[in-house]
């Protein structure tokens, strides 16, 4: 089931609530008031927990956990293949505009081979550099 499209007020709430630089970061009531919700709704937003809010907070928590796991794996795992797979995944996911396999132009998906080649070359260089440093 697809997520519902957020309204501008909901987007503002999430920006205020989830942005660490926001004055109302992690304070649902203050974030809701800043986004223009009425006082009573703002005071109860987390106990009401509308679907749009639970979906977006849940996604953020999962993403933060995944980032912590990635940091741990990249720092502790000595398996270069695991590190290469993680690096490829992160580059494709977070840097999809630069390293992705596909490029969307006018709603048509096109293969972006040049960027794919650059990402694979960078990963290959990383692996070669890592192998060389373990031999020293």
N, CA, C and O atoms as a GROMACS GRO file, in nm:
protein
  544
    1UNK      N    1   0.084  -0.119   0.000
    1UNK     CA    2   0.000   0.000   0.000
    1UNK      C    3   0.088   0.125   0.000
    1UNK      O    4   0.182   0.135   0.080
    2UNK      N    5   0.060   0.218  -0.086
    2UNK     CA    6   0.140   0.339  -0.101
    2UNK      C    7   0.113   0.436   0.014
    2UNK      O    8   0.003   0.441   0.069
    3UNK      N    9   0.215   0.511   0.046
    3UNK     CA   10   0.200   0.614   0.148
    3UNK      C   11   0.109   0.723   0.096
    3UNK      O   12   0.104   0.751  -0.024
    4UNK      N   13   0.037   0.785   0.188
    4UNK     CA   14  -0.047   0.896   0.146
    4UNK      C   15   0.040   1.019   0.119
    4UNK      O   16   0.148   1.034   0.177
    5UNK      N   17  -0.007   1.104   0.033
    5UNK     CA   18   0.066   1.226  -0.001
    5UNK      C   19   0.049   1.325   0.113
    5UNK      O   20  -0.063   1.351   0.159
    6UNK      N   21   0.160   1.378   0.159
    6UNK     CA   22   0.156   1.470   0.272
    6UNK      C   23   0.108   1.608   0.229
    6UNK      O   24   0.138   1.655   0.120
    7UNK      N   25   0.034   1.671   0.319
    7UNK     CA   26  -0.012   1.809   0.299
    7UNK      C   27   0.101   1.903   0.342
    7UNK      O   28   0.187   1.863   0.420
    8UNK      N   29   0.100   2.025   0.293
    8UNK     CA   30   0.207   2.120   0.328
    8UNK      C   31   0.225   2.136   0.479
    8UNK      O   32   0.338   2.147   0.527
    9UNK      N   33   0.117   2.138   0.554
    9UNK     CA   34   0.125   2.153   0.700
    9UNK      C   35   0.193   2.030   0.764
    9UNK      O   36   0.269   2.045   0.860
   10UNK      N   37   0.165   1.913   0.712
   10UNK     CA   38   0.228   1.791   0.763
   10UNK      C   39   0.377   1.791   0.732
   10UNK      O   40   0.459   1.752   0.815
   11UNK      N   41   0.412   1.836   0.613
   11UNK     CA   42   0.554   1.844   0.574
   11UNK      C   43   0.627   1.940   0.667
   11UNK      O   44   0.737   1.911   0.714
   12UNK      N   45   0.566   2.056   0.694
   12UNK     CA   46   0.628   2.154   0.785
   12UNK      C   47   0.648   2.093   0.923
   12UNK      O   48   0.755   2.109   0.983
   13UNK      N   49   0.545   2.023   0.974
   13UNK     CA   50   0.559   1.959   1.105
   13UNK      C   51   0.679   1.866   1.106
   13UNK      O   52   0.762   1.872   1.198
   14UNK      N   53   0.690   1.780   1.006
   14UNK     CA   54   0.800   1.683   1.000
   14UNK      C   55   0.935   1.753   0.990
   14UNK      O   56   1.032   1.709   1.051
   15UNK      N   57   0.941   1.861   0.914
   15UNK     CA   58   1.066   1.937   0.904
   15UNK      C   59   1.107   1.991   1.041
   15UNK      O   60   1.223   1.980   1.081
   16UNK      N   61   1.011   2.049   1.113
   16UNK     CA   62   1.041   2.105   1.244
   16UNK      C   63   1.074   1.996   1.346
   16UNK      O   64   1.165   2.012   1.428
   17UNK      N   65   1.003   1.887   1.340
   17UNK     CA   66   1.016   1.780   1.439
   17UNK      C   67   1.141   1.694   1.419
   17UNK      O   68   1.203   1.651   1.516
   18UNK      N   69   1.178   1.670   1.294
   18UNK     CA   70   1.287   1.577   1.265
   18UNK      C   71   1.422   1.644   1.237
   18UNK      O   72   1.525   1.577   1.239
   19UNK      N   73   1.422   1.773   1.212
   19UNK     CA   74   1.547   1.843   1.181
   19UNK      C   75   1.620   1.881   1.310
   19UNK      O   76   1.569   1.960   1.390
   20UNK      N   77   1.737   1.826   1.328
   20UNK     CA   78   1.814   1.850   1.450
   20UNK      C   79   1.847   1.998   1.470
   20UNK      O   80   1.873   2.041   1.582
   21UNK      N   81   1.846   2.075   1.363
   21UNK     CA   82   1.877   2.218   1.371
   21UNK      C   83   1.754   2.302   1.405
   21UNK      O   84   1.765   2.422   1.430
   22UNK      N   85   1.637   2.240   1.407
   22UNK     CA   86   1.513   2.311   1.435
   22UNK      C   87   1.501   2.345   1.583
   22UNK      O   88   1.545   2.269   1.669
   23UNK      N   89   1.442   2.460   1.611
   23UNK     CA   90   1.418   2.501   1.750
   23UNK      C   91   1.325   2.405   1.822
   23UNK      O   92   1.328   2.394   1.944
   24UNK      N   93   1.242   2.335   1.746
   24UNK     CA   94   1.145   2.244   1.807
   24UNK      C   95   1.176   2.098   1.777
   24UNK      O   96   1.088   2.012   1.782
   25UNK      N   97   1.303   2.069   1.745
   25UNK     CA   98   1.345   1.932   1.717
   25UNK      C   99   1.301   1.839   1.830
   25UNK      O  100   1.326   1.866   1.948
   26UNK      N  101   1.237   1.730   1.792
   26UNK     CA  102   1.196   1.624   1.885
   26UNK      C  103   1.089   1.667   1.985
   26UNK      O  104   1.061   1.594   2.080
   27UNK      N  105   1.030   1.784   1.965
   27UNK     CA  106   0.921   1.830   2.050
   27UNK      C  107   0.796   1.840   1.962
   27UNK      O  108   0.778   1.937   1.888
   28UNK      N  109   0.710   1.740   1.973
   28UNK     CA  110   0.595   1.730   1.883
   28UNK      C  111   0.498   1.847   1.900
   28UNK      O  112   0.448   1.901   1.802
   29UNK      N  113   0.472   1.886   2.024
   29UNK     CA  114   0.378   1.995   2.048
   29UNK      C  115   0.428   2.125   1.985
   29UNK      O  116   0.355   2.192   1.912
   30UNK      N  117   0.552   2.162   2.014
   30UNK     CA  118   0.608   2.286   1.959
   30UNK      C  119   0.615   2.280   1.806
   30UNK      O  120   0.588   2.379   1.737
   31UNK      N  121   0.653   2.164   1.753
   31UNK     CA  122   0.662   2.150   1.608
   31UNK      C  123   0.524   2.165   1.543
   31UNK      O  124   0.511   2.228   1.438
   32UNK      N  125   0.424   2.108   1.605
   32UNK     CA  126   0.287   2.118   1.551
   32UNK      C  127   0.237   2.262   1.557
   32UNK      O  128   0.175   2.310   1.462
   33UNK      N  129   0.264   2.330   1.666
   33UNK     CA  130   0.223   2.471   1.677
   33UNK      C  131   0.293   2.555   1.570
   33UNK      O  132   0.230   2.639   1.506
   34UNK      N  133   0.423   2.532   1.552
   34UNK     CA  134   0.497   2.607   1.450
   34UNK      C  135   0.444   2.579   1.310
   34UNK      O  136   0.446   2.667   1.224
   35UNK      N  137   0.395   2.457   1.289
   35UNK     CA  138   0.343   2.420   1.157
   35UNK      C  139   0.201   2.474   1.135
   35UNK      O  140   0.147   2.464   1.025
   36UNK      N  141   0.141   2.531   1.240
   36UNK     CA  142   0.010   2.594   1.225
   36UNK      C  143  -0.107   2.510   1.274
   36UNK      O  144  -0.222   2.545   1.247
   37UNK      N  145  -0.081   2.402   1.344
   37UNK     CA  146  -0.190   2.323   1.400
   37UNK      C  147  -0.246   2.394   1.523
   37UNK      O  148  -0.175   2.471   1.588
   38UNK      N  149  -0.373   2.368   1.554
   38UNK     CA  150  -0.437   2.428   1.671
   38UNK      C  151  -0.374   2.371   1.798
   38UNK      O  152  -0.317   2.262   1.797
   39UNK      N  153  -0.386   2.446   1.909
   39UNK     CA  154  -0.322   2.411   2.034
   39UNK      C  155  -0.364   2.271   2.084
   39UNK      O  156  -0.279   2.191   2.121
   40UNK      N  157  -0.493   2.242   2.085
   40UNK     CA  158  -0.540   2.114   2.137
   40UNK      C  159  -0.484   1.996   2.055
   40UNK      O  160  -0.442   1.895   2.110
   41UNK      N  161  -0.485   2.012   1.923
   41UNK     CA  162  -0.432   1.906   1.837
   41UNK      C  163  -0.281   1.893   1.858
   41UNK      O  164  -0.229   1.782   1.865
   42UNK      N  165  -0.213   2.005   1.870
   42UNK     CA  166  -0.068   2.004   1.890
   42UNK      C  167  -0.030   1.933   2.019
   42UNK      O  168   0.068   1.859   2.022
   43UNK      N  169  -0.107   1.956   2.124
   43UNK     CA  170  -0.078   1.894   2.253
   43UNK      C  171  -0.100   1.743   2.252
   43UNK      O  172  -0.044   1.672   2.335
   44UNK      N  173  -0.180   1.694   2.158
   44UNK     CA  174  -0.215   1.553   2.155
   44UNK      C  175  -0.169   1.479   2.030
   44UNK      O  176  -0.208   1.364   2.010
   45UNK      N  177  -0.088   1.541   1.947
   45UNK     CA  178  -0.055   1.482   1.818
   45UNK      C  179   0.011   1.345   1.830
   45UNK      O  180  -0.017   1.255   1.751
   46UNK      N  181   0.098   1.328   1.930
   46UNK     CA  182   0.164   1.197   1.941
   46UNK      C  183   0.073   1.092   2.003
   46UNK      O  184   0.091   0.973   1.977
   47UNK      N  185  -0.022   1.132   2.085
   47UNK     CA  186  -0.115   1.032   2.139
   47UNK      C  187  -0.221   0.996   2.036
   47UNK      O  188  -0.270   0.883   2.035
   48UNK      N  189  -0.257   1.091   1.951
   48UNK     CA  190  -0.350   1.063   1.840
   48UNK      C  191  -0.279   0.977   1.736
   48UNK      O  192  -0.339   0.886   1.678
   49UNK      N  193  -0.152   1.009   1.711
   49UNK     CA  194  -0.064   0.941   1.616
   49UNK      C  195  -0.135   0.911   1.483
   49UNK      O  196  -0.164   0.796   1.452
   50UNK      N  197  -0.161   1.017   1.406
   50UNK     CA  198  -0.222   0.994   1.274
   50UNK      C  199  -0.132   0.907   1.187
   50UNK      O  200  -0.011   0.902   1.208
   51UNK      N  201  -0.191   0.841   1.091
   51UNK     CA  202  -0.118   0.747   1.006
   51UNK      C  203   0.002   0.813   0.939
   51UNK      O  204   0.110   0.754   0.937
   52UNK      N  205  -0.014   0.933   0.885
   52UNK     CA  206   0.096   1.000   0.816
   52UNK      C  207   0.214   1.022   0.909
   52UNK      O  208   0.329   1.015   0.866
   53UNK      N  209   0.187   1.048   1.037
   53UNK     CA  210   0.294   1.072   1.132
   53UNK      C  211   0.365   0.941   1.170
   53UNK      O  212   0.488   0.936   1.172
   54UNK      N  213   0.288   0.838   1.198
   54UNK     CA  214   0.352   0.712   1.237
   54UNK      C  215   0.434   0.654   1.123
   54UNK      O  216   0.541   0.597   1.147
   55UNK      N  217   0.387   0.667   1.000
   55UNK     CA  218   0.464   0.618   0.884
   55UNK      C  219   0.596   0.691   0.871
   55UNK      O  220   0.700   0.628   0.850
   56UNK      N  221   0.594   0.821   0.885
   56UNK     CA  222   0.716   0.900   0.865
   56UNK      C  223   0.813   0.892   0.982
   56UNK      O  224   0.934   0.893   0.961
   57UNK      N  225   0.763   0.883   1.102
   57UNK     CA  226   0.851   0.867   1.217
   57UNK      C  227   0.912   0.728   1.214
   57UNK      O  228   1.030   0.711   1.244
   58UNK      N  229   0.832   0.628   1.179
   58UNK     CA  230   0.882   0.491   1.169
   58UNK      C  231   0.992   0.480   1.066
   58UNK      O  232   1.094   0.415   1.091
   59UNK      N  233   0.974   0.543   0.952
   59UNK     CA  234   1.076   0.542   0.847
   59UNK      C  235   1.205   0.606   0.896
   59UNK      O  236   1.314   0.555   0.869
   60UNK      N  237   1.194   0.716   0.967
   60UNK     CA  238   1.311   0.787   1.017
   60UNK      C  239   1.386   0.702   1.119
   60UNK      O  240   1.509   0.696   1.116
   61UNK      N  241   1.313   0.637   1.208
   61UNK     CA  242   1.378   0.550   1.307
   61UNK      C  243   1.452   0.435   1.238
   61UNK      O  244   1.565   0.403   1.274
   62UNK      N  245   1.387   0.374   1.139
   62UNK     CA  246   1.451   0.264   1.067
   62UNK      C  247   1.576   0.312   0.993
   62UNK      O  248   1.678   0.244   0.994
   63UNK      N  249   1.567   0.428   0.930
   63UNK     CA  250   1.682   0.483   0.858
   63UNK      C  251   1.798   0.510   0.954
   63UNK      O  252   1.912   0.479   0.923
   64UNK      N  253   1.768   0.569   1.070
   64UNK     CA  254   1.874   0.596   1.167
   64UNK      C  255   1.938   0.466   1.216
   64UNK      O  256   2.060   0.460   1.234
   65UNK      N  257   1.857   0.364   1.238
   65UNK     CA  258   1.912   0.234   1.281
   65UNK      C  259   2.000   0.174   1.171
   65UNK      O  260   2.106   0.120   1.199
   66UNK      N  261   1.955   0.185   1.047
   66UNK     CA  262   2.034   0.132   0.935
   66UNK      C  263   2.167   0.205   0.924
   66UNK      O  264   2.269   0.143   0.896
   67UNK      N  265   2.167   0.334   0.945
   67UNK     CA  266   2.291   0.412   0.940
   67UNK      C  267   2.387   0.368   1.050
   67UNK      O  268   2.507   0.352   1.025
   68UNK      N  269   2.335   0.347   1.171
   68UNK     CA  270   2.421   0.299   1.280
   68UNK      C  271   2.479   0.162   1.245
   68UNK      O  272   2.598   0.137   1.269
   69UNK      N  273   2.396   0.073   1.190
   69UNK     CA  274   2.444  -0.060   1.151
   69UNK      C  275   2.550  -0.052   1.043
   69UNK      O  276   2.651  -0.123   1.049
   70UNK      N  277   2.530   0.034   0.944
   70UNK     CA  278   2.629   0.051   0.838
   70UNK      C  279   2.762   0.102   0.894
   70UNK      O  280   2.868   0.053   0.856
   71UNK      N  281   2.754   0.199   0.984
   71UNK     CA  282   2.876   0.250   1.045
   71UNK      C  283   2.952   0.138   1.116
   71UNK      O  284   3.074   0.127   1.103
   72UNK      N  285   2.879   0.057   1.190
   72UNK     CA  286   2.942  -0.054   1.262
   72UNK      C  287   3.006  -0.153   1.166
   72UNK      O  288   3.122  -0.192   1.184
   73UNK      N  289   2.932  -0.192   1.064
   73UNK     CA  290   2.986  -0.289   0.968
   73UNK      C  291   3.107  -0.235   0.894
   73UNK      O  292   3.205  -0.307   0.874
   74UNK      N  293   3.101  -0.110   0.853
   74UNK     CA  294   3.214  -0.053   0.780
   74UNK      C  295   3.337  -0.036   0.868
   74UNK      O  296   3.450  -0.046   0.820
   75UNK      N  297   3.316  -0.011   0.997
   75UNK     CA  298   3.429   0.006   1.088
   75UNK      C  299   3.487  -0.126   1.136
   75UNK      O  300   3.608  -0.137   1.156
   76UNK      N  301   3.401  -0.227   1.156
   76UNK     CA  302   3.446  -0.349   1.222
   76UNK      C  303   3.466  -0.469   1.131
   76UNK      O  304   3.550  -0.554   1.161
   77UNK      N  305   3.393  -0.479   1.023
   77UNK     CA  306   3.401  -0.599   0.941
   77UNK      C  307   3.527  -0.596   0.854
   77UNK      O  308   3.551  -0.498   0.783
   78UNK      N  309   3.606  -0.702   0.861
   78UNK     CA  310   3.729  -0.710   0.782
   78UNK      C  311   3.707  -0.768   0.643
   78UNK      O  312   3.800  -0.772   0.562
   79UNK      N  313   3.586  -0.812   0.615
   79UNK     CA  314   3.556  -0.874   0.487
   79UNK      C  315   3.539  -0.765   0.380
   79UNK      O  316   3.443  -0.688   0.383
   80UNK      N  317   3.634  -0.758   0.288
   80UNK     CA  318   3.630  -0.654   0.184
   80UNK      C  319   3.507  -0.667   0.094
   80UNK      O  320   3.456  -0.566   0.045
   81UNK      N  321   3.460  -0.788   0.071
   81UNK     CA  322   3.340  -0.806  -0.013
   81UNK      C  323   3.217  -0.745   0.053
   81UNK      O  324   3.134  -0.684  -0.015
   82UNK      N  325   3.205  -0.760   0.185
   82UNK     CA  326   3.093  -0.700   0.258
   82UNK      C  327   3.104  -0.548   0.249
   82UNK      O  328   3.004  -0.480   0.222
   83UNK      N  329   3.223  -0.495   0.270
   83UNK     CA  330   3.242  -0.350   0.262
   83UNK      C  331   3.212  -0.299   0.121
   83UNK      O  332   3.153  -0.192   0.106
   84UNK      N  333   3.251  -0.374   0.019
   84UNK     CA  334   3.224  -0.333  -0.119
   84UNK      C  335   3.075  -0.332  -0.145
   84UNK      O  336   3.023  -0.238  -0.206
   85UNK      N  337   3.004  -0.435  -0.101
   85UNK     CA  338   2.859  -0.442  -0.122
   85UNK      C  339   2.788  -0.327  -0.051
   85UNK      O  340   2.697  -0.265  -0.107
   86UNK      N  341   2.830  -0.299   0.072
   86UNK     CA  342   2.769  -0.189   0.148
   86UNK      C  343   2.796  -0.056   0.077
   86UNK      O  344   2.707   0.028   0.064
   87UNK      N  345   2.920  -0.038   0.032
   87UNK     CA  346   2.957   0.086  -0.036
   87UNK      C  347   2.875   0.106  -0.163
   87UNK      O  348   2.827   0.215  -0.190
   88UNK      N  349   2.859  -0.001  -0.242
   88UNK     CA  350   2.779   0.007  -0.364
   88UNK      C  351   2.635   0.044  -0.330
   88UNK      O  352   2.575   0.130  -0.394
   89UNK      N  353   2.580  -0.023  -0.230
   89UNK     CA  354   2.440   0.003  -0.192
   89UNK      C  355   2.420   0.147  -0.148
   89UNK      O  356   2.326   0.213  -0.192
   90UNK      N  357   2.508   0.196  -0.061
   90UNK     CA  358   2.494   0.333  -0.012
   90UNK      C  359   2.512   0.433  -0.126
   90UNK      O  360   2.437   0.530  -0.136
   91UNK      N  361   2.611   0.409  -0.211
   91UNK     CA  362   2.634   0.501  -0.324
   91UNK      C  363   2.512   0.505  -0.416
   91UNK      O  364   2.472   0.612  -0.461
   92UNK      N  365   2.454   0.388  -0.444
   92UNK     CA  366   2.336   0.384  -0.532
   92UNK      C  367   2.214   0.443  -0.465
   92UNK      O  368   2.134   0.510  -0.530
   93UNK      N  369   2.199   0.421  -0.334
   93UNK     CA  370   2.079   0.467  -0.264
   93UNK      C  371   2.084   0.615  -0.231
   93UNK      O  372   1.992   0.690  -0.265
   94UNK      N  373   2.191   0.657  -0.166
   94UNK     CA  374   2.200   0.796  -0.123
   94UNK      C  375   2.250   0.888  -0.233
   94UNK      O  376   2.212   1.005  -0.239
   95UNK      N  377   2.334   0.836  -0.319
   95UNK     CA  378   2.390   0.918  -0.426
   95UNK      C  379   2.335   0.878  -0.561
   95UNK      O  380   2.407   0.879  -0.661
   96UNK      N  381   2.206   0.842  -0.565
   96UNK     CA  382   2.150   0.788  -0.689
   96UNK      C  383   2.160   0.885  -0.806
   96UNK      O  384   2.168   0.843  -0.922
   97UNK      N  385   2.161   1.016  -0.778
   97UNK     CA  386   2.176   1.112  -0.888
   97UNK      C  387   2.314   1.103  -0.951
   97UNK      O  388   2.330   1.126  -1.070
   98UNK      N  389   2.413   1.069  -0.868
   98UNK     CA  390   2.550   1.066  -0.917
   98UNK      C  391   2.596   0.926  -0.955
   98UNK      O  392   2.669   0.910  -1.053
   99UNK      N  393   2.553   0.823  -0.878
   99UNK     CA  394   2.605   0.688  -0.898
   99UNK      C  395   2.498   0.587  -0.939
   99UNK      O  396   2.530   0.469  -0.954
  100UNK      N  397   2.374   0.629  -0.957
  100UNK     CA  398   2.266   0.534  -0.983
  100UNK      C  399   2.273   0.468  -1.118
  100UNK      O  400   2.337   0.518  -1.211
  101UNK      N  401   2.206   0.353  -1.130
  101UNK     CA  402   2.199   0.281  -1.257
  101UNK      C  403   2.103   0.349  -1.354
  101UNK      O  404   2.118   0.339  -1.476
  102UNK      N  405   2.005   0.418  -1.297
  102UNK     CA  406   1.901   0.473  -1.383
  102UNK      C  407   1.889   0.623  -1.362
  102UNK      O  408   1.917   0.675  -1.254
  103UNK      N  409   1.849   0.690  -1.463
  103UNK     CA  410   1.826   0.832  -1.459
  103UNK      C  411   1.686   0.857  -1.513
  103UNK      O  412   1.652   0.807  -1.620
  104UNK      N  413   1.604   0.933  -1.441
  104UNK     CA  414   1.468   0.959  -1.485
  104UNK      C  415   1.465   1.095  -1.554
  104UNK      O  416   1.499   1.197  -1.494
  105UNK      N  417   1.426   1.094  -1.680
  105UNK     CA  418   1.415   1.217  -1.758
  105UNK      C  419   1.275   1.220  -1.818
  105UNK      O  420   1.236   1.128  -1.890
  106UNK      N  421   1.201   1.324  -1.787
  106UNK     CA  422   1.064   1.338  -1.837
  106UNK      C  423   0.982   1.212  -1.813
  106UNK      O  424   0.912   1.164  -1.902
  107UNK      N  425   0.992   1.158  -1.692
  107UNK     CA  426   0.919   1.038  -1.650
  107UNK      C  427   0.958   0.912  -1.726
  107UNK      O  428   0.889   0.811  -1.715
  108UNK      N  429   1.066   0.915  -1.802
  108UNK     CA  430   1.116   0.796  -1.870
  108UNK      C  431   1.247   0.754  -1.803
  108UNK      O  432   1.335   0.837  -1.780
  109UNK      N  433   1.258   0.627  -1.771
  109UNK     CA  434   1.379   0.577  -1.706
  109UNK      C  435   1.483   0.547  -1.813
  109UNK      O  436   1.456   0.475  -1.910
  110UNK      N  437   1.601   0.602  -1.794
  110UNK     CA  438   1.710   0.580  -1.889
  110UNK      C  439   1.830   0.527  -1.812
  110UNK      O  440   1.853   0.568  -1.698
  111UNK      N  441   1.905   0.438  -1.871
  111UNK     CA  442   2.025   0.384  -1.807
  111UNK      C  443   2.134   0.489  -1.816
  111UNK      O  444   2.160   0.545  -1.923
  112UNK      N  445   2.198   0.514  -1.705
  112UNK     CA  446   2.306   0.611  -1.698
  112UNK      C  447   2.436   0.533  -1.680
  112UNK      O  448   2.488   0.521  -1.569
  113UNK      N  449   2.488   0.480  -1.789
  113UNK     CA  450   2.605   0.393  -1.786
  113UNK      C  451   2.732   0.465  -1.741
  113UNK      O  452   2.816   0.406  -1.673
  114UNK      N  453   2.747   0.591  -1.777
  114UNK     CA  454   2.868   0.665  -1.741
  114UNK      C  455   2.882   0.675  -1.589
  114UNK      O  456   2.990   0.650  -1.535
  115UNK      N  457   2.773   0.710  -1.520
  115UNK     CA  458   2.779   0.721  -1.375
  115UNK      C  459   2.797   0.583  -1.310
  115UNK      O  460   2.865   0.571  -1.209
  116UNK      N  461   2.736   0.481  -1.369
  116UNK     CA  462   2.752   0.345  -1.317
  116UNK      C  463   2.899   0.303  -1.327
  116UNK      O  464   2.953   0.244  -1.234
  117UNK      N  465   2.962   0.332  -1.438
  117UNK     CA  466   3.102   0.299  -1.457
  117UNK      C  467   3.191   0.373  -1.357
  117UNK      O  468   3.283   0.315  -1.301
  118UNK      N  469   3.162   0.502  -1.335
  118UNK     CA  470   3.240   0.580  -1.239
  118UNK      C  471   3.230   0.521  -1.099
  118UNK      O  472   3.330   0.511  -1.028
  119UNK      N  473   3.109   0.482  -1.059
  119UNK     CA  474   3.090   0.424  -0.925
  119UNK      C  475   3.166   0.293  -0.913
  119UNK      O  476   3.233   0.269  -0.812
  120UNK      N  477   3.155   0.208  -1.014
  120UNK     CA  478   3.225   0.080  -1.009
  120UNK      C  479   3.376   0.099  -1.007
  120UNK      O  480   3.446   0.025  -0.938
  121UNK      N  481   3.427   0.196  -1.083
  121UNK     CA  482   3.571   0.225  -1.082
  121UNK      C  483   3.616   0.274  -0.944
  121UNK      O  484   3.721   0.233  -0.894
  122UNK      N  485   3.536   0.361  -0.883
  122UNK     CA  486   3.571   0.414  -0.751
  122UNK      C  487   3.574   0.302  -0.648
  122UNK      O  488   3.664   0.298  -0.563
  123UNK      N  489   3.479   0.212  -0.655
  123UNK     CA  490   3.475   0.100  -0.562
  123UNK      C  491   3.593   0.008  -0.586
  123UNK      O  492   3.656  -0.040  -0.492
  124UNK      N  493   3.625  -0.018  -0.712
  124UNK     CA  494   3.741  -0.102  -0.745
  124UNK      C  495   3.869  -0.041  -0.692
  124UNK      O  496   3.954  -0.111  -0.638
  125UNK      N  497   3.883   0.090  -0.710
  125UNK     CA  498   4.002   0.159  -0.658
  125UNK      C  499   4.010   0.149  -0.506
  125UNK      O  500   4.117   0.128  -0.450
  126UNK      N  501   3.895   0.162  -0.441
  126UNK     CA  502   3.891   0.151  -0.295
  126UNK      C  503   3.938   0.011  -0.253
  126UNK      O  504   4.019  -0.003  -0.161
  127UNK      N  505   3.886  -0.090  -0.319
  127UNK     CA  506   3.923  -0.227  -0.284
  127UNK      C  507   4.072  -0.252  -0.308
  127UNK      O  508   4.138  -0.315  -0.226
  128UNK      N  509   4.124  -0.201  -0.419
  128UNK     CA  510   4.267  -0.217  -0.447
  128UNK      C  511   4.352  -0.145  -0.343
  128UNK      O  512   4.454  -0.197  -0.299
  129UNK      N  513   4.310  -0.023  -0.305
  129UNK     CA  514   4.383   0.052  -0.204
  129UNK      C  515   4.380  -0.020  -0.070
  129UNK      O  516   4.480  -0.022   0.003
  130UNK      N  517   4.265  -0.080  -0.038
  130UNK     CA  518   4.253  -0.152   0.089
  130UNK      C  519   4.342  -0.276   0.089
  130UNK      O  520   4.405  -0.306   0.191
  131UNK      N  521   4.348  -0.349  -0.022
  131UNK     CA  522   4.434  -0.467  -0.030
  131UNK      C  523   4.580  -0.427  -0.017
  131UNK      O  524   4.658  -0.494   0.051
  132UNK      N  525   4.617  -0.316  -0.083
  132UNK     CA  526   4.756  -0.270  -0.078
  132UNK      C  527   4.796  -0.231   0.064
  132UNK      O  528   4.908  -0.259   0.106
  133UNK      N  529   4.705  -0.165   0.138
  133UNK     CA  530   4.738  -0.120   0.272
  133UNK      C  531   4.749  -0.236   0.370
  133UNK      O  532   4.818  -0.223   0.471
  134UNK      N  533   4.682  -0.349   0.343
  134UNK     CA  534   4.694  -0.463   0.432
  134UNK      C  535   4.823  -0.540   0.408
  134UNK      O  536   4.866  -0.618   0.494
  135UNK      N  537   4.883  -0.520   0.293
  135UNK     CA  538   5.010  -0.588   0.262
  135UNK      C  539   5.130  -0.518   0.322
  135UNK      O  540   5.236  -0.579   0.341
  136UNK      N  541   5.115  -0.390   0.354
  136UNK     CA  542   5.229  -0.311   0.404
  136UNK      C  543   5.271  -0.354   0.542
  136UNK      O  544   5.364  -0.297   0.599
   0.00000   0.00000   0.00000
